[in-house]
Amino acid sequence: MAGRIRQSDVDEVKARTNIADIVGEHVSLKSAGVGSLKGLCPFHDERSPSFHVRPGLGYYHCFGCGESGDVYSFLQRMDHVSFTEAVERLAGRIGFELHYEDGGQASDHGNRARLLAANQAAEQFFIERLGSPEAEVGRRFLGERGFDAEAAKHFGVGFAPKSWDALTNHLTARGFSTEELAAAGLVSQGDRGVYDRFRGRLIWPIRDVTGQTVGFGARKLLDDDQGPKYLNTPETAIYHKAQVLYGLDLAKRDIAKTHRVVLVEGYTDVMACHLAGVTTAIATSGTSFGVEHIKVLRRVLGDDSSLGEVVFTFDGDAAGQQAAMRAFAEEQRFAAQTFVAVAPDGLDPCDLRLARGDAAVRAIVEAKTPMFEFVIRHTLSRYDLETVEGRVAALRAAAPVVAEIRDPALRPGYTRELARMLGMELGEVTRAVRSTEGRPKAAGERERRAPAAPAASGQVQQQATTTDAPQRPFSITELPNDPSTRLERDALQAMIQYPDVIGADLLRQAVDCRFGNATLAVVRDGIASVLASADPSLRVDRIVDEVPAPFAGVVRQLAVAPVPERIDTELSAYLTGVVGSLIDRELLRQKSELLGRLQRTDRADTATFAMLQRALVELETERRSLRGD
């Protein structure tokens, strides 16, 4: 077993890694000012982005849930790996050779790392077998659906031989234990030992958002196969079907770029859409679309406004209709607009591409129907609108749907549309819709959760004293908003984020300034302690080490909070200006004290009087120099 990784190597890997690249594999990031990025937090569900990343410092912080840290802690939280595994993974990513204190080599037995390696080796095995004579049935299946060898290669499609132990023997010969293969879901356990889980099937690799293979989906091909039509990897330490979306690794860049995602129902549908030019298509894997999928998708989509589009495609049959209604049950978890696309004749995207070509696949996406319109029509279809009783019952069923439209500007239009569909008076329908707005939900109705409003300054401290309410991490957004506290906060941000731009002289002057806010004064003292040490280089981790533990989070927040939106050429002037203003405030305080002393000094004491006057002149000269006068 390898020893502890040398600290110098840990620091070097961290310095060479852009945290924005790692976070960006999970979260769609956008500019939040010079040197700052923001996106939807991957650690909690939120409507608007409060997760900030500062690549220059290598830190992140969420102002919503309080999570913060560096690139190592991010990987530890997201991928459930140890600190050592996080360092080794990033070192491998940049091709850096790590050194261990006992001279050992990198450990390759970390649970997650071994499971990923086993899946990667299995994927290559399946891909190679797709070209074997035995896989003719698989190649024919693909060809009949319009997929050639190039398409199979692009999506990593492979073939599992009809054998009880071909994969097992292949992987154990490469050093994997049967326990590891079972933990990865690649083999099953029977009375006579382990055996291959996938046999005589076409195989699709299922990858996470970073592109690592975490599981497989297998399609039945042979008549004597008594198993289900589709067989997936079971739940493992790395494969959670409620969180994985097939094709997201291929689609994520276009999803983030176009702010559109198309949800289809199967692996071949994803392939057909991508090949037809709908490169934002993804699908669930072995389960229906749910809340955890939405959380993953919203982060990639950058879903913080109504500008995005989520398009659900469903078969036109009864099962497809029910799937659409299940999707509607979670619709309001998106900020983006939601739509439904149903192909003519009930064809899925794969069959539609075969029957009518690539253009037809693109056309159904563009001819999408707003989700609310689709649901209203589906709701009304259950009633006999030719009778008064049927129309009244339909109104009672559809009015809550219109009332739940989150955009108040759309509600009147859908109310009129509902009145037209029912052939009823607009006033009657309007009253029915309004009567259901804000109605307490009956048992079985879908839950709606609105984002919590931010607490006003001072509220959090009062709430924290209530024994019933759990304490939340302190946020710098809760600091008083008076000009003096804002200046102290902004100056500390500048000092922590851009110490080289501000320079040693201004930094030392700034830490000698008095602070009115006690919390920020502790951070100032931490900076002063680092500057007074043998190594005065100002780094976030060193300041965190200096301040008491309850204040470490404040330091990290100040390290990632965006400075005002400015172009690079203005950044230096802003940084020195805000720190200069803090120093100017201190000089003004000192001037006030000197003037008071001067007024209290007896003019007969000429020596003291002259000394105070000289000090006042020096202070005023320093203030003018600071201001550039």
MOURGI-V220447 format. One record per residue. RES is the residue in three letters. PHI is phi in whole degrees, 0 to 359 (NA if undefined). OMEGA is omega in whole degrees, 0 to 359 (999 if undefined). Layout:
BEGIN
{{RES & PHI & OMEGA} {RES & PHI & OMEGA}}
END
This chain:
BEGIN
{{MET & NA & 183} {ALA & 289 & 179} {GLY & 276 & 183} {ARG & 287 & 178} {ILE & 291 & 179} {ARG & 302 & 182} {GLN & 300 & 180} {SER & 297 & 177} {ASP & 289 & 177} {VAL & 302 & 180} {ASP & 294 & 182} {GLU & 291 & 179} {VAL & 298 & 179} {LYS & 297 & 181} {ALA & 293 & 182} {ARG & 275 & 183} {THR & 259 & 175} {ASN & 275 & 183} {ILE & 300 & 180} {ALA & 295 & 178} {ASP & 293 & 181} {ILE & 287 & 179} {VAL & 296 & 183} {GLY & 296 & 176} {GLU & 285 & 181} {HIS & 244 & 187} {VAL & 227 & 174} {SER & 283 & 184} {LEU & 256 & 176} {LYS & 226 & 183} {SER & 297 & 175} {ALA & 234 & 184} {GLY & 120 & 182} {VAL & 298 & 177} {GLY & 74 & 183} {SER & 230 & 179} {LEU & 232 & 178} {LYS & 216 & 178} {GLY & 193 & 178} {LEU & 284 & 185} {CYS & 297 & 177} {PRO & 279 & 184} {PHE & 257 & 174} {HIS & 206 & 183} {ASP & 276 & 181} {GLU & 211 & 181} {ARG & 273 & 182} {SER & 243 & 187} {PRO & 291 & 174} {SER & 232 & 181} {PHE & 263 & 185} {HIS & 246 & 179} {VAL & 234 & 178} {ARG & 244 & 184} {PRO & 302 & 182} {GLY & 298 & 180} {LEU & 258 & 179} {GLY & 77 & 182} {TYR & 231 & 173} {TYR & 228 & 174} {HIS & 204 & 174} {CYS & 256 & 180} {PHE & 279 & 177} {GLY & 266 & 183} {CYS & 249 & 176} {GLY & 90 & 179} {GLU & 294 & 178} {SER & 205 & 178} {GLY & 158 & 181} {ASP & 248 & 185} {VAL & 294 & 179} {TYR & 290 & 180} {SER & 294 & 178} {PHE & 296 & 179} {LEU & 295 & 179} {GLN & 299 & 181} {ARG & 287 & 186} {MET & 285 & 188} {ASP & 251 & 176} {HIS & 56 & 177} {VAL & 247 & 176} {SER & 283 & 178} {PHE & 300 & 180} {THR & 300 & 180} {GLU & 296 & 178} {ALA & 296 & 179} {VAL & 296 & 182} {GLU & 296 & 180} {ARG & 295 & 181} {LEU & 290 & 177} {ALA & 296 & 177} {GLY & 296 & 181} {ARG & 296 & 182} {ILE & 258 & 179} {GLY & 72 & 181} {PHE & 261 & 180} {GLU & 274 & 180} {LEU & 275 & 176} {HIS & 239 & 183} {TYR & 243 & 187} {GLU & 296 & 177} {ASP & 262 & 179} {GLY & 81 & 182} {GLY & 286 & 179} {GLN & 255 & 181} {ALA & 299 & 176} {SER & 285 & 178} {ASP & 248 & 184} {HIS & 251 & 173} {GLY & 300 & 189} {ASN & 307 & 183} {ARG & 297 & 182} {ALA & 299 & 181} {ARG & 290 & 179} {LEU & 294 & 178} {LEU & 296 & 180} {ALA & 295 & 179} {ALA & 295 & 178} {ASN & 295 & 179} {GLN & 296 & 179} {ALA & 294 & 178} {ALA & 295 & 179} {GLU & 300 & 179} {GLN & 297 & 178} {PHE & 299 & 181} {PHE & 296 & 181} {ILE & 298 & 180} {GLU & 297 & 183} {ARG & 286 & 179} {LEU & 295 & 179} {GLY & 270 & 183} {SER & 281 & 178} {PRO & 303 & 182} {GLU & 297 & 185} {ALA & 273 & 180} {GLU & 305 & 180} {VAL & 296 & 178} {GLY & 287 & 179} {ARG & 295 & 179} {ARG & 293 & 178} {PHE & 302 & 180} {LEU & 294 & 181} {GLY & 298 & 180} {GLU & 293 & 179} {ARG & 254 & 173} {GLY & 85 & 182} {PHE & 246 & 179} {ASP & 267 & 183} {ALA & 297 & 180} {GLU & 294 & 178} {ALA & 296 & 179} {ALA & 299 & 180} {LYS & 295 & 182} {HIS & 300 & 183} {PHE & 263 & 177} {GLY & 71 & 182} {VAL & 291 & 180} {GLY & 223 & 183} {PHE & 220 & 176} {ALA & 263 & 181} {PRO & 300 & 176} {LYS & 280 & 185} {SER & 212 & 179} {TRP & 279 & 188} {ASP & 216 & 182} {ALA & 299 & 180} {LEU & 291 & 180} {THR & 302 & 180} {ASN & 296 & 181} {HIS & 297 & 185} {LEU & 280 & 177} {THR & 293 & 176} {ALA & 293 & 179} {ARG & 260 & 171} {GLY & 98 & 179} {PHE & 273 & 178} {SER & 276 & 178} {THR & 295 & 177} {GLU & 296 & 179} {GLU & 292 & 180} {LEU & 293 & 177} {ALA & 292 & 180} {ALA & 294 & 178} {ALA & 276 & 180} {GLY & 79 & 182} {LEU & 272 & 178} {VAL & 231 & 176} {SER & 245 & 182} {GLN & 251 & 178} {GLY & 232 & 180} {ASP & 298 & 183} {ARG & 258 & 179} {GLY & 110 & 183} {VAL & 272 & 176} {TYR & 210 & 182} {ASP & 302 & 178} {ARG & 287 & 184} {PHE & 254 & 183} {ARG & 219 & 177} {GLY & 64 & 184} {ARG & 229 & 171} {LEU & 281 & 190} {ILE & 239 & 171} {TRP & 246 & 175} {PRO & 285 & 177} {ILE & 255 & 186} {ARG & 246 & 175} {ASP & 279 & 186} {VAL & 296 & 180} {THR & 273 & 179} {GLY & 95 & 178} {GLN & 274 & 181} {THR & 285 & 183} {VAL & 247 & 180} {GLY & 186 & 183} {PHE & 218 & 170} {GLY & 243 & 187} {ALA & 233 & 182} {ARG & 256 & 179} {LYS & 294 & 180} {LEU & 236 & 189} {LEU & 259 & 182} {ASP & 295 & 182} {ASP & 273 & 176} {ASP & 281 & 183} {GLN & 272 & 182} {GLY & 278 & 180} {PRO & 292 & 180} {LYS & 301 & 176} {TYR & 240 & 179} {LEU & 235 & 182} {ASN & 247 & 171} {THR & 301 & 176} {PRO & 287 & 177} {GLU & 301 & 178} {THR & 228 & 179} {ALA & 295 & 182} {ILE & 243 & 181} {TYR & 243 & 177} {HIS & 236 & 189} {LYS & 298 & 180} {ALA & 285 & 183} {GLN & 239 & 184} {VAL & 259 & 177} {LEU & 237 & 182} {TYR & 294 & 178} {GLY & 89 & 183} {LEU & 295 & 179} {ASP & 296 & 179} {LEU & 276 & 188} {ALA & 266 & 194} {LYS & 300 & 182} {ARG & 293 & 179} {ASP & 289 & 176} {ILE & 297 & 180} {ALA & 294 & 183} {LYS & 284 & 185} {THR & 263 & 183} {HIS & 57 & 177} {ARG & 222 & 174} {VAL & 226 & 180} {VAL & 243 & 181} {LEU & 261 & 179} {VAL & 245 & 191} {GLU & 256 & 185} {GLY & 211 & 181} {TYR & 297 & 181} {THR & 291 & 176} {ASP & 293 & 176} {VAL & 299 & 180} {MET & 300 & 182} {ALA & 298 & 180} {CYS & 297 & 181} {HIS & 299 & 180} {LEU & 292 & 178} {ALA & 273 & 178} {GLY & 104 & 176} {VAL & 267 & 190} {THR & 275 & 176} {THR & 254 & 182} {ALA & 280 & 177} {ILE & 217 & 180} {ALA & 212 & 172} {THR & 284 & 184} {SER & 227 & 175} {GLY & 81 & 179} {THR & 202 & 179} {SER & 280 & 182} {PHE & 293 & 185} {GLY & 219 & 187} {VAL & 299 & 182} {GLU & 295 & 175} {HIS & 299 & 181} {ILE & 299 & 180} {LYS & 300 & 179} {VAL & 297 & 185} {LEU & 293 & 181} {ARG & 297 & 180} {ARG & 293 & 180} {VAL & 287 & 181} {LEU & 289 & 188} {GLY & 67 & 192} {ASP & 279 & 179} {ASP & 236 & 178} {SER & 208 & 180} {SER & 273 & 183} {LEU & 280 & 182} {GLY & 282 & 179} {GLU & 226 & 173} {VAL & 242 & 184} {VAL & 249 & 177} {PHE & 264 & 174} {THR & 251 & 181} {PHE & 223 & 172} {ASP & 295 & 181} {GLY & 280 & 182} {ASP & 280 & 183} {ALA & 299 & 179} {ALA & 297 & 178} {GLY & 296 & 177} {GLN & 298 & 180} {GLN & 294 & 177} {ALA & 297 & 178} {ALA & 297 & 180} {MET & 292 & 176} {ARG & 294 & 177} {ALA & 296 & 179} {PHE & 297 & 180} {ALA & 299 & 179} {GLU & 248 & 188} {GLU & 305 & 187} {GLN & 283 & 172} {ARG & 286 & 175} {PHE & 268 & 168} {ALA & 274 & 180} {ALA & 291 & 175} {GLN & 283 & 182} {THR & 250 & 183} {PHE & 222 & 175} {VAL & 234 & 177} {ALA & 237 & 179} {VAL & 241 & 182} {ALA & 289 & 176} {PRO & 297 & 180} {ASP & 64 & 177} {GLY & 71 & 181} {LEU & 284 & 172} {ASP & 277 & 184} {PRO & 305 & 180} {CYS & 295 & 180} {ASP & 293 & 179} {LEU & 296 & 179} {ARG & 296 & 178} {LEU & 296 & 186} {ALA & 281 & 189} {ARG & 230 & 173} {GLY & 96 & 184} {ASP & 298 & 184} {ALA & 300 & 181} {ALA & 293 & 178} {VAL & 294 & 178} {ARG & 297 & 184} {ALA & 293 & 182} {ILE & 293 & 178} {VAL & 291 & 180} {GLU & 288 & 180} {ALA & 267 & 183} {LYS & 301 & 178} {THR & 249 & 176} {PRO & 306 & 184} {MET & 306 & 183} {PHE & 295 & 178} {GLU & 296 & 180} {PHE & 299 & 183} {VAL & 292 & 178} {ILE & 299 & 180} {ARG & 297 & 179} {HIS & 296 & 179} {THR & 297 & 182} {LEU & 292 & 184} {SER & 295 & 181} {ARG & 275 & 186} {TYR & 237 & 176} {ASP & 273 & 184} {LEU & 279 & 177} {GLU & 278 & 180} {THR & 245 & 178} {VAL & 299 & 181} {GLU & 299 & 179} {GLY & 295 & 180} {ARG & 294 & 179} {VAL & 296 & 179} {ALA & 296 & 179} {ALA & 296 & 178} {LEU & 297 & 179} {ARG & 299 & 181} {ALA & 282 & 186} {ALA & 271 & 182} {ALA & 303 & 178} {PRO & 298 & 179} {VAL & 297 & 179} {VAL & 294 & 181} {ALA & 297 & 183} {GLU & 273 & 177} {ILE & 297 & 189} {ARG & 286 & 179} {ASP & 271 & 184} {PRO & 297 & 179} {ALA & 288 & 181} {LEU & 272 & 187} {ARG & 302 & 180} {PRO & 299 & 180} {GLY & 296 & 178} {TYR & 289 & 176} {THR & 296 & 178} {ARG & 296 & 180} {GLU & 295 & 178} {LEU & 295 & 178} {ALA & 299 & 180} {ARG & 294 & 180} {MET & 298 & 182} {LEU & 274 & 185} {GLY & 69 & 182} {MET & 242 & 180} {GLU & 295 & 181} {LEU & 301 & 181} {GLY & 300 & 181} {GLU & 294 & 180} {VAL & 292 & 179} {THR & 300 & 179} {ARG & 297 & 179} {ALA & 295 & 180} {VAL & 294 & 182} {ARG & 295 & 182} {SER & 291 & 181} {THR & 263 & 180} {GLU & 292 & 179} {GLY & 72 & 180} {ARG & 291 & 176} {PRO & 303 & 185} {LYS & 279 & 177} {ALA & 281 & 179} {ALA & 301 & 179} {GLY & 94 & 179} {GLU & 285 & 183} {ARG & 290 & 183} {GLU & 281 & 174} {ARG & 240 & 180} {ARG & 237 & 177} {ALA & 272 & 178} {PRO & 295 & 180} {ALA & 289 & 178} {ALA & 284 & 179} {PRO & 294 & 180} {ALA & 286 & 177} {ALA & 290 & 180} {SER & 302 & 180} {GLY & 95 & 182} {GLN & 295 & 187} {VAL & 298 & 180} {GLN & 298 & 180} {GLN & 291 & 181} {GLN & 294 & 183} {ALA & 296 & 180} {THR & 279 & 179} {THR & 280 & 187} {THR & 292 & 183} {ASP & 284 & 186} {ALA & 263 & 177} {PRO & 291 & 180} {GLN & 286 & 174} {ARG & 260 & 175} {PRO & 299 & 178} {PHE & 295 & 178} {SER & 239 & 180} {ILE & 292 & 174} {THR & 290 & 179} {GLU & 268 & 177} {LEU & 295 & 176} {PRO & 305 & 186} {ASN & 258 & 178} {ASP & 286 & 185} {PRO & 303 & 184} {SER & 292 & 179} {THR & 292 & 178} {ARG & 299 & 180} {LEU & 296 & 180} {GLU & 297 & 179} {ARG & 296 & 182} {ASP & 296 & 180} {ALA & 293 & 178} {LEU & 295 & 176} {GLN & 304 & 182} {ALA & 297 & 183} {MET & 294 & 182} {ILE & 284 & 186} {GLN & 276 & 185} {TYR & 226 & 182} {PRO & 298 & 182} {ASP & 291 & 179} {VAL & 289 & 183} {ILE & 288 & 177} {GLY & 92 & 186} {ALA & 297 & 184} {ASP & 297 & 180} {LEU & 294 & 178} {LEU & 299 & 182} {ARG & 291 & 176} {GLN & 293 & 184} {ALA & 292 & 182} {VAL & 286 & 175} {ASP & 272 & 181} {CYS & 282 & 175} {ARG & 282 & 179} {PHE & 244 & 178} {GLY & 276 & 180} {ASN & 269 & 186} {ALA & 295 & 180} {THR & 296 & 180} {LEU & 292 & 178} {ALA & 295 & 178} {VAL & 294 & 178} {VAL & 296 & 176} {ARG & 303 & 180} {ASP & 295 & 177} {GLY & 296 & 177} {ILE & 296 & 180} {ALA & 299 & 181} {SER & 295 & 178} {VAL & 295 & 182} {LEU & 296 & 182} {ALA & 273 & 183} {SER & 279 & 180} {ALA & 297 & 176} {ASP & 248 & 186} {PRO & 277 & 180} {SER & 295 & 188} {LEU & 267 & 177} {ARG & 238 & 184} {VAL & 301 & 183} {ASP & 297 & 179} {ARG & 288 & 177} {ILE & 294 & 178} {VAL & 301 & 180} {ASP & 294 & 184} {GLU & 278 & 185} {VAL & 278 & 175} {PRO & 300 & 186} {ALA & 308 & 181} {PRO & 296 & 183} {PHE & 260 & 182} {ALA & 298 & 180} {GLY & 296 & 178} {VAL & 295 & 179} {VAL & 300 & 182} {ARG & 294 & 178} {GLN & 295 & 179} {LEU & 296 & 181} {ALA & 287 & 184} {VAL & 249 & 181} {ALA & 300 & 184} {PRO & 291 & 171} {VAL & 284 & 180} {PRO & 306 & 182} {GLU & 302 & 180} {ARG & 215 & 176} {ILE & 284 & 185} {ASP & 305 & 184} {THR & 293 & 179} {GLU & 264 & 187} {LEU & 298 & 183} {SER & 300 & 180} {ALA & 295 & 179} {TYR & 295 & 184} {LEU & 297 & 179} {THR & 292 & 180} {GLY & 292 & 183} {VAL & 288 & 176} {VAL & 290 & 177} {GLY & 298 & 179} {SER & 295 & 177} {LEU & 296 & 179} {ILE & 293 & 179} {ASP & 300 & 178} {ARG & 297 & 179} {GLU & 293 & 178} {LEU & 296 & 178} {LEU & 296 & 177} {ARG & 297 & 179} {GLN & 296 & 178} {LYS & 297 & 179} {SER & 298 & 179} {GLU & 295 & 179} {LEU & 295 & 178} {LEU & 297 & 177} {GLY & 297 & 178} {ARG & 295 & 180} {LEU & 297 & 180} {GLN & 293 & 181} {ARG & 274 & 184} {THR & 277 & 176} {ASP & 291 & 181} {ARG & 299 & 178} {ALA & 291 & 177} {ASP & 275 & 188} {THR & 298 & 183} {ALA & 294 & 180} {THR & 294 & 181} {PHE & 300 & 181} {ALA & 293 & 179} {MET & 297 & 179} {LEU & 292 & 178} {GLN & 294 & 178} {ARG & 298 & 179} {ALA & 297 & 178} {LEU & 295 & 178} {VAL & 297 & 180} {GLU & 296 & 178} {LEU & 297 & 181} {GLU & 294 & 177} {THR & 297 & 179} {GLU & 295 & 179} {ARG & 296 & 179} {ARG & 295 & 179} {SER & 296 & 180} {LEU & 298 & 181} {ARG & 278 & 181} {GLY & 81 & 180} {ASP & 286 & 999}}
END
